[in-house]
Amino acid sequence: MTILEDAKTGLSKEIKKAADKEDLRPEKVSKLISKGKLVIPHNNRGNSDIVPVGQGASTKVNANIGSSPENVSLEKEIRKARIADEYSDTLMDLSTGGNLDSIRENILNNVNIPVGTVPIYQAVKEIERPEYMKKEDIFKVIEKHARDGVDFVTLHSAITMNVLENLNEEDRVMDIVSRGGAIMAAWMIRNNKENPLYSEFDKILEIAHEYDLTISIGDSLRSGCIRDANDRLMIQEYLEIGRLVQKSRKKGVQTIVEGPGHIPIDKIRTNIKLIKEATDEAPLYVLGPLVSDRGVGYDHITSAIGSAIAGYHGADFLCYVTPKEHLSIPAPEDVKKGIIASKISADAIDLANRNENSKEKNQKMAKARNNLNWEKQFDLAILDQEELGKKLEEDKVCKSEYCSMCGNFCSLKLTEEYLEDL
């Protein structure tokens, strides 16, 4: 029995843990999971934390890490994984360079949070050229990742020959910016065959069902720039994603759907509502969206702005973006910056959506700030409290009665002093 199937018949231990974590009634969690609107990525061969994603749950953040052919360091990837384990809700290993089995094994052994992968990266690395992959090899890699204990996988199953044939008819600036999507498109074009991740989706569902593997359906045709946002290709792929979601639910397999991309602020609401409608409210996992193409070096900020708006309109799961996006592979310190930016965005979303836990923490922060209780403020802060505390101590910017911004003219101290005379 998978978690989805359990939800239709009773209350499993995973459902009870999820309810406790989110301060929800187990019956409500069970109902949402049974409808596919809430998922718990949790491989039945692993022992990762229970992290509910979707309707009713707090907004979750994912951190992408992983090697590249140009930058392979197991030690660095383990450091990134440990940072993600401390600050993020989930992580994905997107490694494409070095010994991928070893990197994945070490990441799984060093974290407690759920781990995701993109199996097609390993499938193509072992062959070197996309067109030479055999579909059997792709399925073997998916099963290997599941057997290793991975909790969720991104599969670019919705880019079909029909969708691909329309690519040249669209006036896109950037045709395909999804790495996995581009790999599958290359295979399809060279072999003149349908995407096996689509045509043999039932085989994937068999693997996913055996290991209770959550499928994250990748959006191969997400917009890679503002100019391409919400075009017909994106919409066509969303409809295919919706069909795959329905097939997965019928087979008892949990699914997440992936969204954009680069989207201007005025088009975010439309995009989120459209994909939510097309997928019957499946948990939505968004990369940003980035609200400007010009934030190079600071795209953790352009992403945080977009994700806050997307989350308010229904996105459930934020994939962080680091300052190195569009530039290079992120270093460990970039991973932390990306997570913190996304965590701030997630808290803003939860506040707007009236999450009681977020509301309570923000009220406590306000009281601590009003009382100039620095220790309490650091404890409640989203960011790295220990690092912040050290910096403030070194710079001598905080005193017990005020900070260095206003000094004796601190508004809180003045108000406290003079209000007594009213």
Contacts in CASP RR format, 6 or more apart in sequence:
PFRMAT RR
TARGET T0000
AUTHOR 0000-0000-0000
METHOD contacts of the structure
MODEL  1
MTILEDAKTGLSKEIKKAADKEDLRPEKVSKLISKGKLVIPHNNRGNSDI
VPVGQGASTKVNANIGSSPENVSLEKEIRKARIADEYSDTLMDLSTGGNL
DSIRENILNNVNIPVGTVPIYQAVKEIERPEYMKKEDIFKVIEKHARDGV
DFVTLHSAITMNVLENLNEEDRVMDIVSRGGAIMAAWMIRNNKENPLYSE
FDKILEIAHEYDLTISIGDSLRSGCIRDANDRLMIQEYLEIGRLVQKSRK
KGVQTIVEGPGHIPIDKIRTNIKLIKEATDEAPLYVLGPLVSDRGVGYDH
ITSAIGSAIAGYHGADFLCYVTPKEHLSIPAPEDVKKGIIASKISADAID
LANRNENSKEKNQKMAKARNNLNWEKQFDLAILDQEELGKKLEEDKVCKS
EYCSMCGNFCSLKLTEEYLEDL
1 9 0 8 1.000
1 12 0 8 1.000
2 44 0 8 1.000
2 209 0 8 1.000
2 212 0 8 1.000
2 252 0 8 1.000
2 253 0 8 1.000
2 254 0 8 1.000
3 12 0 8 1.000
3 14 0 8 1.000
3 15 0 8 1.000
3 33 0 8 1.000
3 39 0 8 1.000
3 40 0 8 1.000
3 42 0 8 1.000
3 212 0 8 1.000
3 254 0 8 1.000
4 33 0 8 1.000
4 34 0 8 1.000
4 36 0 8 1.000
4 39 0 8 1.000
4 249 0 8 1.000
4 252 0 8 1.000
4 253 0 8 1.000
4 254 0 8 1.000
5 252 0 8 1.000
6 12 0 8 1.000
6 14 0 8 1.000
6 15 0 8 1.000
7 15 0 8 1.000
7 29 0 8 1.000
7 30 0 8 1.000
7 31 0 8 1.000
7 33 0 8 1.000
7 34 0 8 1.000
8 34 0 8 1.000
10 30 0 8 1.000
11 26 0 8 1.000
11 27 0 8 1.000
11 30 0 8 1.000
14 40 0 8 1.000
14 42 0 8 1.000
14 50 0 8 1.000
15 26 0 8 1.000
15 29 0 8 1.000
15 30 0 8 1.000
15 33 0 8 1.000
15 40 0 8 1.000
16 26 0 8 1.000
17 50 0 8 1.000
18 24 0 8 1.000
18 29 0 8 1.000
18 38 0 8 1.000
18 40 0 8 1.000
18 50 0 8 1.000
18 52 0 8 1.000
18 57 0 8 1.000
19 25 0 8 1.000
19 26 0 8 1.000
19 28 0 8 1.000
19 29 0 8 1.000
21 50 0 8 1.000
21 51 0 8 1.000
21 52 0 8 1.000
22 29 0 8 1.000
22 52 0 8 1.000
22 56 0 8 1.000
22 57 0 8 1.000
22 58 0 8 1.000
23 356 0 8 1.000
23 357 0 8 1.000
24 56 0 8 1.000
24 57 0 8 1.000
28 56 0 8 1.000
29 38 0 8 1.000
29 52 0 8 1.000
32 38 0 8 1.000
32 54 0 8 1.000
32 55 0 8 1.000
32 56 0 8 1.000
33 39 0 8 1.000
33 40 0 8 1.000
33 254 0 8 1.000
35 281 0 8 1.000
36 249 0 8 1.000
36 254 0 8 1.000
36 255 0 8 1.000
36 280 0 8 1.000
36 281 0 8 1.000
36 282 0 8 1.000
36 283 0 8 1.000
37 54 0 8 1.000
37 55 0 8 1.000
37 280 0 8 1.000
37 281 0 8 1.000
37 282 0 8 1.000
37 283 0 8 1.000
38 52 0 8 1.000
38 53 0 8 1.000
38 54 0 8 1.000
38 55 0 8 1.000
38 56 0 8 1.000
38 57 0 8 1.000
38 283 0 8 1.000
39 52 0 8 1.000
39 53 0 8 1.000
39 54 0 8 1.000
39 214 0 8 1.000
39 254 0 8 1.000
39 255 0 8 1.000
39 256 0 8 1.000
39 283 0 8 1.000
40 50 0 8 1.000
40 51 0 8 1.000
40 52 0 8 1.000
40 53 0 8 1.000
40 214 0 8 1.000
40 254 0 8 1.000
41 48 0 8 1.000
41 51 0 8 1.000
41 53 0 8 1.000
41 90 0 8 1.000
41 114 0 8 1.000
41 116 0 8 1.000
41 151 0 8 1.000
41 152 0 8 1.000
41 214 0 8 1.000
41 254 0 8 1.000
41 256 0 8 1.000
42 48 0 8 1.000
42 50 0 8 1.000
42 51 0 8 1.000
42 114 0 8 1.000
42 151 0 8 1.000
42 212 0 8 1.000
42 214 0 8 1.000
43 146 0 8 1.000
43 149 0 8 1.000
43 150 0 8 1.000
43 151 0 8 1.000
43 211 0 8 1.000
43 212 0 8 1.000
43 213 0 8 1.000
44 211 0 8 1.000
44 212 0 8 1.000
45 146 0 8 1.000
45 147 0 8 1.000
45 149 0 8 1.000
45 211 0 8 1.000
46 149 0 8 1.000
46 151 0 8 1.000
48 111 0 8 1.000
48 112 0 8 1.000
48 113 0 8 1.000
48 114 0 8 1.000
48 115 0 8 1.000
48 151 0 8 1.000
49 112 0 8 1.000
49 113 0 8 1.000
49 114 0 8 1.000
51 60 0 8 1.000
51 89 0 8 1.000
51 90 0 8 1.000
51 113 0 8 1.000
51 114 0 8 1.000
52 60 0 8 1.000
53 60 0 8 1.000
53 90 0 8 1.000
53 256 0 8 1.000
53 283 0 8 1.000
53 285 0 8 1.000
53 316 0 8 1.000
53 317 0 8 1.000
54 60 0 8 1.000
54 283 0 8 1.000
54 284 0 8 1.000
54 316 0 8 1.000
54 317 0 8 1.000
55 281 0 8 1.000
55 283 0 8 1.000
55 316 0 8 1.000
57 316 0 8 1.000
58 346 0 8 1.000
58 350 0 8 1.000
58 355 0 8 1.000
58 357 0 8 1.000
58 358 0 8 1.000
59 311 0 8 1.000
59 315 0 8 1.000
59 316 0 8 1.000
59 317 0 8 1.000
59 318 0 8 1.000
59 345 0 8 1.000
59 346 0 8 1.000
59 347 0 8 1.000
59 349 0 8 1.000
59 350 0 8 1.000
59 353 0 8 1.000
60 89 0 8 1.000
60 90 0 8 1.000
60 316 0 8 1.000
60 317 0 8 1.000
60 318 0 8 1.000
60 346 0 8 1.000
61 88 0 8 1.000
61 89 0 8 1.000
61 90 0 8 1.000
61 317 0 8 1.000
61 318 0 8 1.000
61 319 0 8 1.000
61 320 0 8 1.000
61 339 0 8 1.000
61 342 0 8 1.000
61 343 0 8 1.000
61 346 0 8 1.000
62 88 0 8 1.000
62 89 0 8 1.000
62 90 0 8 1.000
62 91 0 8 1.000
62 92 0 8 1.000
62 285 0 8 1.000
62 317 0 8 1.000
62 318 0 8 1.000
62 319 0 8 1.000
62 320 0 8 1.000
63 80 0 8 1.000
63 83 0 8 1.000
63 84 0 8 1.000
63 87 0 8 1.000
63 88 0 8 1.000
63 90 0 8 1.000
63 91 0 8 1.000
63 92 0 8 1.000
63 320 0 8 1.000
63 335 0 8 1.000
63 338 0 8 1.000
63 339 0 8 1.000
64 91 0 8 1.000
64 92 0 8 1.000
64 94 0 8 1.000
64 319 0 8 1.000
64 320 0 8 1.000
65 77 0 8 1.000
65 80 0 8 1.000
65 81 0 8 1.000
65 84 0 8 1.000
65 91 0 8 1.000
65 92 0 8 1.000
65 93 0 8 1.000
65 94 0 8 1.000
65 107 0 8 1.000
65 330 0 8 1.000
65 335 0 8 1.000
66 77 0 8 1.000
66 80 0 8 1.000
66 93 0 8 1.000
66 94 0 8 1.000
66 95 0 8 1.000
66 96 0 8 1.000
66 103 0 8 1.000
66 329 0 8 1.000
67 73 0 8 1.000
67 74 0 8 1.000
67 77 0 8 1.000
67 95 0 8 1.000
67 96 0 8 1.000
67 97 0 8 1.000
67 98 0 8 1.000
67 103 0 8 1.000
67 329 0 8 1.000
68 95 0 8 1.000
68 96 0 8 1.000
68 97 0 8 1.000
68 329 0 8 1.000
69 96 0 8 1.000
69 97 0 8 1.000
69 98 0 8 1.000
70 329 0 8 1.000
71 328 0 8 1.000
71 329 0 8 1.000
72 97 0 8 1.000
72 98 0 8 1.000
74 102 0 8 1.000
74 103 0 8 1.000
74 106 0 8 1.000
76 331 0 8 1.000
76 332 0 8 1.000
77 93 0 8 1.000
77 95 0 8 1.000
77 103 0 8 1.000
77 106 0 8 1.000
77 107 0 8 1.000
78 106 0 8 1.000
78 107 0 8 1.000
78 110 0 8 1.000
79 332 0 8 1.000
80 330 0 8 1.000
80 332 0 8 1.000
80 335 0 8 1.000
81 91 0 8 1.000
81 93 0 8 1.000
81 106 0 8 1.000
81 107 0 8 1.000
81 110 0 8 1.000
81 111 0 8 1.000
82 110 0 8 1.000
82 111 0 8 1.000
83 332 0 8 1.000
83 335 0 8 1.000
83 336 0 8 1.000
83 339 0 8 1.000
84 91 0 8 1.000
84 111 0 8 1.000
84 113 0 8 1.000
84 335 0 8 1.000
84 339 0 8 1.000
85 91 0 8 1.000
85 110 0 8 1.000
85 111 0 8 1.000
85 112 0 8 1.000
85 113 0 8 1.000
87 336 0 8 1.000
87 339 0 8 1.000
87 340 0 8 1.000
87 343 0 8 1.000
87 384 0 8 1.000
88 113 0 8 1.000
88 320 0 8 1.000
88 339 0 8 1.000
88 343 0 8 1.000
89 113 0 8 1.000
89 114 0 8 1.000
90 113 0 8 1.000
90 114 0 8 1.000
90 115 0 8 1.000
90 116 0 8 1.000
90 151 0 8 1.000
90 152 0 8 1.000
91 107 0 8 1.000
91 111 0 8 1.000
91 113 0 8 1.000
91 114 0 8 1.000
91 115 0 8 1.000
91 116 0 8 1.000
92 115 0 8 1.000
92 116 0 8 1.000
92 117 0 8 1.000
92 118 0 8 1.000
92 154 0 8 1.000
92 319 0 8 1.000
93 103 0 8 1.000
93 104 0 8 1.000
93 107 0 8 1.000
93 115 0 8 1.000
93 116 0 8 1.000
93 117 0 8 1.000
94 117 0 8 1.000
94 118 0 8 1.000
94 121 0 8 1.000
95 103 0 8 1.000
95 104 0 8 1.000
95 121 0 8 1.000
96 121 0 8 1.000
96 125 0 8 1.000
97 125 0 8 1.000
100 121 0 8 1.000
100 122 0 8 1.000
100 125 0 8 1.000
101 148 0 8 1.000
104 117 0 8 1.000
104 145 0 8 1.000
104 148 0 8 1.000
104 150 0 8 1.000
105 148 0 8 1.000
107 115 0 8 1.000
108 115 0 8 1.000
108 148 0 8 1.000
108 149 0 8 1.000
108 150 0 8 1.000
114 151 0 8 1.000
114 152 0 8 1.000
115 149 0 8 1.000
115 150 0 8 1.000
115 151 0 8 1.000
115 152 0 8 1.000
116 150 0 8 1.000
116 151 0 8 1.000
116 152 0 8 1.000
116 153 0 8 1.000
116 154 0 8 1.000
116 216 0 8 1.000
117 145 0 8 1.000
117 150 0 8 1.000
117 153 0 8 1.000
117 154 0 8 1.000
118 153 0 8 1.000
118 154 0 8 1.000
118 179 0 8 1.000
118 180 0 8 1.000
119 138 0 8 1.000
119 141 0 8 1.000
119 142 0 8 1.000
119 144 0 8 1.000
119 145 0 8 1.000
119 153 0 8 1.000
119 155 0 8 1.000
120 138 0 8 1.000
120 141 0 8 1.000
120 155 0 8 1.000
120 156 0 8 1.000
120 180 0 8 1.000
120 183 0 8 1.000
120 184 0 8 1.000
120 197 0 8 1.000
121 179 0 8 1.000
121 180 0 8 1.000
121 183 0 8 1.000
122 141 0 8 1.000
122 144 0 8 1.000
122 145 0 8 1.000
123 133 0 8 1.000
123 137 0 8 1.000
123 138 0 8 1.000
123 141 0 8 1.000
124 130 0 8 1.000
124 133 0 8 1.000
124 183 0 8 1.000
126 137 0 8 1.000
126 141 0 8 1.000
127 133 0 8 1.000
127 137 0 8 1.000
130 183 0 8 1.000
130 184 0 8 1.000
130 186 0 8 1.000
130 187 0 8 1.000
130 190 0 8 1.000
131 186 0 8 1.000
131 187 0 8 1.000
131 190 0 8 1.000
131 191 0 8 1.000
133 187 0 8 1.000
135 196 0 8 1.000
135 200 0 8 1.000
138 196 0 8 1.000
138 197 0 8 1.000
139 196 0 8 1.000
139 200 0 8 1.000
139 203 0 8 1.000
139 204 0 8 1.000
139 207 0 8 1.000
142 153 0 8 1.000
142 155 0 8 1.000
142 204 0 8 1.000
142 207 0 8 1.000
143 207 0 8 1.000
145 153 0 8 1.000
146 153 0 8 1.000
146 207 0 8 1.000
146 208 0 8 1.000
146 210 0 8 1.000
146 211 0 8 1.000
146 213 0 8 1.000
147 211 0 8 1.000
149 211 0 8 1.000
150 213 0 8 1.000
151 213 0 8 1.000
151 214 0 8 1.000
152 213 0 8 1.000
152 214 0 8 1.000
152 215 0 8 1.000
152 216 0 8 1.000
152 256 0 8 1.000
153 213 0 8 1.000
153 214 0 8 1.000
153 215 0 8 1.000
153 216 0 8 1.000
154 180 0 8 1.000
154 216 0 8 1.000
154 217 0 8 1.000
154 218 0 8 1.000
154 258 0 8 1.000
155 197 0 8 1.000
155 204 0 8 1.000
155 215 0 8 1.000
155 216 0 8 1.000
155 217 0 8 1.000
155 218 0 8 1.000
156 178 0 8 1.000
156 180 0 8 1.000
156 181 0 8 1.000
156 183 0 8 1.000
156 184 0 8 1.000
156 195 0 8 1.000
156 197 0 8 1.000
156 218 0 8 1.000
156 220 0 8 1.000
157 195 0 8 1.000
157 197 0 8 1.000
157 198 0 8 1.000
157 201 0 8 1.000
157 204 0 8 1.000
157 217 0 8 1.000
157 218 0 8 1.000
157 244 0 8 1.000
158 198 0 8 1.000
158 217 0 8 1.000
158 218 0 8 1.000
158 219 0 8 1.000
158 220 0 8 1.000
158 237 0 8 1.000
158 240 0 8 1.000
158 241 0 8 1.000
158 244 0 8 1.000
159 181 0 8 1.000
159 184 0 8 1.000
159 185 0 8 1.000
159 188 0 8 1.000
159 195 0 8 1.000
159 198 0 8 1.000
159 220 0 8 1.000
159 221 0 8 1.000
159 237 0 8 1.000
160 194 0 8 1.000
160 195 0 8 1.000
160 198 0 8 1.000
160 240 0 8 1.000
161 188 0 8 1.000
161 193 0 8 1.000
161 194 0 8 1.000
161 195 0 8 1.000
162 236 0 8 1.000
163 221 0 8 1.000
163 233 0 8 1.000
163 236 0 8 1.000
163 237 0 8 1.000
163 240 0 8 1.000
164 185 0 8 1.000
164 188 0 8 1.000
164 189 0 8 1.000
166 232 0 8 1.000
166 233 0 8 1.000
166 236 0 8 1.000
167 175 0 8 1.000
167 176 0 8 1.000
167 221 0 8 1.000
167 233 0 8 1.000
170 231 0 8 1.000
170 232 0 8 1.000
170 233 0 8 1.000
172 227 0 8 1.000
172 228 0 8 1.000
172 231 0 8 1.000
172 233 0 8 1.000
173 225 0 8 1.000
173 227 0 8 1.000
173 228 0 8 1.000
174 223 0 8 1.000
174 224 0 8 1.000
174 225 0 8 1.000
174 228 0 8 1.000
176 182 0 8 1.000
176 185 0 8 1.000
176 220 0 8 1.000
176 221 0 8 1.000
177 222 0 8 1.000
177 223 0 8 1.000
177 224 0 8 1.000
177 261 0 8 1.000
178 218 0 8 1.000
178 219 0 8 1.000
178 220 0 8 1.000
178 221 0 8 1.000
178 222 0 8 1.000
180 220 0 8 1.000
181 218 0 8 1.000
181 220 0 8 1.000
182 220 0 8 1.000
184 195 0 8 1.000
184 197 0 8 1.000
184 220 0 8 1.000
185 220 0 8 1.000
187 193 0 8 1.000
187 195 0 8 1.000
188 194 0 8 1.000
188 195 0 8 1.000
197 204 0 8 1.000
198 240 0 8 1.000
198 244 0 8 1.000
201 244 0 8 1.000
201 247 0 8 1.000
202 247 0 8 1.000
202 251 0 8 1.000
204 215 0 8 1.000
205 215 0 8 1.000
205 247 0 8 1.000
205 248 0 8 1.000
205 251 0 8 1.000
205 253 0 8 1.000
207 213 0 8 1.000
208 214 0 8 1.000
208 215 0 8 1.000
208 248 0 8 1.000
208 251 0 8 1.000
208 253 0 8 1.000
209 251 0 8 1.000
209 252 0 8 1.000
209 253 0 8 1.000
212 254 0 8 1.000
213 253 0 8 1.000
214 253 0 8 1.000
214 254 0 8 1.000
214 255 0 8 1.000
214 256 0 8 1.000
215 248 0 8 1.000
215 253 0 8 1.000
215 254 0 8 1.000
215 255 0 8 1.000
215 256 0 8 1.000
216 255 0 8 1.000
216 256 0 8 1.000
216 257 0 8 1.000
216 258 0 8 1.000
216 285 0 8 1.000
217 241 0 8 1.000
217 242 0 8 1.000
217 244 0 8 1.000
217 245 0 8 1.000
217 255 0 8 1.000
217 256 0 8 1.000
217 257 0 8 1.000
217 258 0 8 1.000
218 241 0 8 1.000
218 257 0 8 1.000
218 258 0 8 1.000
218 259 0 8 1.000
219 234 0 8 1.000
219 237 0 8 1.000
219 238 0 8 1.000
219 241 0 8 1.000
219 257 0 8 1.000
219 258 0 8 1.000
219 259 0 8 1.000
219 260 0 8 1.000
220 237 0 8 1.000
221 233 0 8 1.000
221 234 0 8 1.000
221 236 0 8 1.000
221 237 0 8 1.000
222 234 0 8 1.000
222 258 0 8 1.000
222 259 0 8 1.000
222 260 0 8 1.000
222 261 0 8 1.000
222 287 0 8 1.000
223 229 0 8 1.000
223 230 0 8 1.000
223 231 0 8 1.000
223 234 0 8 1.000
223 260 0 8 1.000
223 261 0 8 1.000
223 262 0 8 1.000
223 263 0 8 1.000
224 260 0 8 1.000
224 261 0 8 1.000
224 262 0 8 1.000
225 262 0 8 1.000
225 293 0 8 1.000
226 262 0 8 1.000
226 263 0 8 1.000
226 264 0 8 1.000
226 292 0 8 1.000
226 293 0 8 1.000
228 234 0 8 1.000
228 262 0 8 1.000
229 260 0 8 1.000
229 261 0 8 1.000
229 262 0 8 1.000
229 263 0 8 1.000
229 264 0 8 1.000
229 267 0 8 1.000
229 271 0 8 1.000
230 263 0 8 1.000
230 267 0 8 1.000
230 270 0 8 1.000
230 271 0 8 1.000
230 274 0 8 1.000
234 260 0 8 1.000
234 271 0 8 1.000
235 274 0 8 1.000
238 274 0 8 1.000
238 275 0 8 1.000
238 278 0 8 1.000
238 279 0 8 1.000
239 278 0 8 1.000
241 257 0 8 1.000
241 275 0 8 1.000
241 278 0 8 1.000
241 279 0 8 1.000
242 257 0 8 1.000
242 278 0 8 1.000
242 279 0 8 1.000
242 280 0 8 1.000
242 282 0 8 1.000
244 255 0 8 1.000
245 255 0 8 1.000
245 257 0 8 1.000
245 279 0 8 1.000
245 280 0 8 1.000
245 282 0 8 1.000
246 280 0 8 1.000
248 254 0 8 1.000
248 255 0 8 1.000
249 255 0 8 1.000
255 282 0 8 1.000
255 283 0 8 1.000
256 282 0 8 1.000
256 283 0 8 1.000
256 284 0 8 1.000
256 285 0 8 1.000
256 317 0 8 1.000
257 275 0 8 1.000
257 279 0 8 1.000
257 282 0 8 1.000
257 283 0 8 1.000
257 284 0 8 1.000
257 285 0 8 1.000
258 284 0 8 1.000
258 285 0 8 1.000
258 286 0 8 1.000
258 287 0 8 1.000
259 271 0 8 1.000
259 275 0 8 1.000
259 284 0 8 1.000
259 285 0 8 1.000
259 286 0 8 1.000
259 287 0 8 1.000
259 289 0 8 1.000
259 315 0 8 1.000
260 271 0 8 1.000
260 286 0 8 1.000
260 287 0 8 1.000
260 288 0 8 1.000
260 289 0 8 1.000
261 286 0 8 1.000
261 287 0 8 1.000
261 288 0 8 1.000
261 289 0 8 1.000
261 290 0 8 1.000
262 289 0 8 1.000
262 290 0 8 1.000
262 291 0 8 1.000
262 293 0 8 1.000
263 271 0 8 1.000
263 289 0 8 1.000
263 290 0 8 1.000
263 291 0 8 1.000
263 306 0 8 1.000
263 310 0 8 1.000
264 291 0 8 1.000
265 291 0 8 1.000
265 305 0 8 1.000
265 306 0 8 1.000
265 309 0 8 1.000
268 289 0 8 1.000
268 291 0 8 1.000
268 306 0 8 1.000
268 309 0 8 1.000
268 310 0 8 1.000
268 313 0 8 1.000
269 309 0 8 1.000
269 313 0 8 1.000
271 289 0 8 1.000
271 310 0 8 1.000
272 284 0 8 1.000
272 286 0 8 1.000
272 310 0 8 1.000
272 311 0 8 1.000
272 313 0 8 1.000
272 314 0 8 1.000
272 315 0 8 1.000
273 313 0 8 1.000
275 284 0 8 1.000
276 282 0 8 1.000
276 284 0 8 1.000
276 314 0 8 1.000
283 316 0 8 1.000
283 317 0 8 1.000
284 314 0 8 1.000
284 315 0 8 1.000
284 316 0 8 1.000
284 317 0 8 1.000
285 315 0 8 1.000
285 316 0 8 1.000
285 317 0 8 1.000
285 318 0 8 1.000
285 319 0 8 1.000
286 307 0 8 1.000
286 310 0 8 1.000
286 311 0 8 1.000
286 315 0 8 1.000
286 317 0 8 1.000
286 318 0 8 1.000
286 319 0 8 1.000
287 303 0 8 1.000
287 319 0 8 1.000
287 321 0 8 1.000
288 302 0 8 1.000
288 303 0 8 1.000
288 304 0 8 1.000
288 306 0 8 1.000
288 307 0 8 1.000
288 310 0 8 1.000
288 318 0 8 1.000
288 319 0 8 1.000
288 321 0 8 1.000
289 303 0 8 1.000
289 306 0 8 1.000
289 307 0 8 1.000
289 310 0 8 1.000
290 299 0 8 1.000
290 302 0 8 1.000
290 303 0 8 1.000
290 306 0 8 1.000
290 321 0 8 1.000
290 325 0 8 1.000
291 302 0 8 1.000
291 305 0 8 1.000
291 306 0 8 1.000
291 309 0 8 1.000
292 302 0 8 1.000
295 301 0 8 1.000
295 302 0 8 1.000
296 326 0 8 1.000
296 327 0 8 1.000
297 323 0 8 1.000
297 324 0 8 1.000
297 325 0 8 1.000
297 326 0 8 1.000
297 327 0 8 1.000
298 323 0 8 1.000
299 321 0 8 1.000
299 322 0 8 1.000
299 323 0 8 1.000
299 325 0 8 1.000
299 326 0 8 1.000
300 320 0 8 1.000
300 321 0 8 1.000
300 322 0 8 1.000
300 323 0 8 1.000
300 325 0 8 1.000
300 337 0 8 1.000
300 338 0 8 1.000
300 341 0 8 1.000
300 342 0 8 1.000
301 341 0 8 1.000
302 321 0 8 1.000
303 320 0 8 1.000
303 321 0 8 1.000
303 325 0 8 1.000
303 341 0 8 1.000
303 342 0 8 1.000
303 345 0 8 1.000
304 341 0 8 1.000
304 342 0 8 1.000
304 344 0 8 1.000
304 345 0 8 1.000
305 345 0 8 1.000
306 345 0 8 1.000
307 315 0 8 1.000
307 318 0 8 1.000
307 342 0 8 1.000
307 345 0 8 1.000
307 346 0 8 1.000
307 349 0 8 1.000
308 345 0 8 1.000
308 348 0 8 1.000
308 349 0 8 1.000
311 318 0 8 1.000
311 349 0 8 1.000
311 353 0 8 1.000
312 349 0 8 1.000
312 352 0 8 1.000
312 353 0 8 1.000
315 349 0 8 1.000
318 342 0 8 1.000
318 345 0 8 1.000
318 346 0 8 1.000
319 342 0 8 1.000
320 338 0 8 1.000
320 339 0 8 1.000
320 341 0 8 1.000
320 342 0 8 1.000
321 338 0 8 1.000
321 341 0 8 1.000
321 342 0 8 1.000
322 330 0 8 1.000
322 334 0 8 1.000
322 335 0 8 1.000
322 337 0 8 1.000
322 338 0 8 1.000
323 330 0 8 1.000
323 334 0 8 1.000
323 337 0 8 1.000
323 338 0 8 1.000
324 330 0 8 1.000
324 331 0 8 1.000
324 334 0 8 1.000
336 384 0 8 1.000
340 382 0 8 1.000
340 383 0 8 1.000
340 384 0 8 1.000
343 382 0 8 1.000
343 383 0 8 1.000
344 382 0 8 1.000
344 383 0 8 1.000
347 358 0 8 1.000
347 361 0 8 1.000
347 362 0 8 1.000
347 382 0 8 1.000
350 357 0 8 1.000
350 358 0 8 1.000
351 358 0 8 1.000
351 359 0 8 1.000
351 362 0 8 1.000
361 380 0 8 1.000
364 376 0 8 1.000
364 380 0 8 1.000
365 377 0 8 1.000
365 380 0 8 1.000
365 381 0 8 1.000
368 376 0 8 1.000
368 377 0 8 1.000
368 380 0 8 1.000
369 377 0 8 1.000
369 412 0 8 1.000
370 412 0 8 1.000
372 400 0 8 1.000
372 401 0 8 1.000
372 402 0 8 1.000
372 410 0 8 1.000
372 412 0 8 1.000
372 413 0 8 1.000
374 392 0 8 1.000
374 398 0 8 1.000
374 400 0 8 1.000
378 385 0 8 1.000
378 388 0 8 1.000
378 389 0 8 1.000
379 385 0 8 1.000
381 388 0 8 1.000
392 398 0 8 1.000
395 404 0 8 1.000
396 404 0 8 1.000
397 403 0 8 1.000
397 404 0 8 1.000
397 405 0 8 1.000
398 404 0 8 1.000
401 410 0 8 1.000
401 413 0 8 1.000
402 408 0 8 1.000
402 410 0 8 1.000
402 412 0 8 1.000
402 413 0 8 1.000
403 410 0 8 1.000
END
